[in-house]
Amino acid sequence: MTPDPRPDDADTPDDDVAPAAPPEDGAPDKFRPDYPRRGIRSFVLRAGRMGSGQVKAMETLGPLYVLPYKAALLDFDQAFGRHAPTVLEIGFGMGDATAQIAAARPQDNFIGIEVHTPGVGALLQRIEERGLTNLRLLQHDAVEVLRDMIAPGSLAGIHVYFPDPWHKKKHNKRRLIQSAFVRELSSRLAPGGYLHCATDWQPYAEQMLEVLVAEATLENSAKGSADGYAPRPDWRPLTKFENRGIKLGHGVWDLVFTKR
């Protein structure tokens, strides 16, 4: 299978600093994340319009399900009103897969991190539609959330699905899955907890595998397989993009590693 070709992002600056964040079109000022104009971040904001339903969800459901960023450890039991294994997802996009996973695993708590306001609004709508009580959101940089709010050894799992592949070689250094960040992710997992990554870009899958195998605190759940990649777990739904790519013969690679 061949990877899905990507457009050439020749206009993207070639440096270590993320470009200044543009305003999110259609998002009221009160919903726009307040980030410094420049600085190293785990994301790059892109414009996205908010529908009236998303705006309403932000206003009515945001106070109930969006946790404020604080430079203090998050009490999971207090945030969810119960004690349960907690899974962190980094970059949930528009949140459809996140909502499906939370619905399929009601015994677990899920915290989704996403900086894009339309995506947060869309997932809030899905929380209401499905009556989900085991999902909370954070609209902030994942690097800072992990550093400041997630206690070491506290997570049952971490999901990183289809992160930006930064496919041009000179931009590979911007990829989220790098050795230092994986070390931080692993430190937040409880023994036996898992890190599940997925990508549709083969060169990134190969880098992910190399980085994850090199992390001494993690063990590959698929180490007995010929290529080191894991089968897609039943509870990770196929996205519309993924289904379309599979029909065209494109590949999707899942990597599942457990904390030693």
Helices and strands as residue ranges (DSSP letters): G 29-31, H 52-60, H 62-65, E 66-67, H 76-80, E 86-90, H 96-104, E 109-113, H 117-130, E 135-138, H 142-149, E 155-161, G 169-174, H 179-188, E 189-199, H 202-214, E 218-220, H 240-247, E 253-259
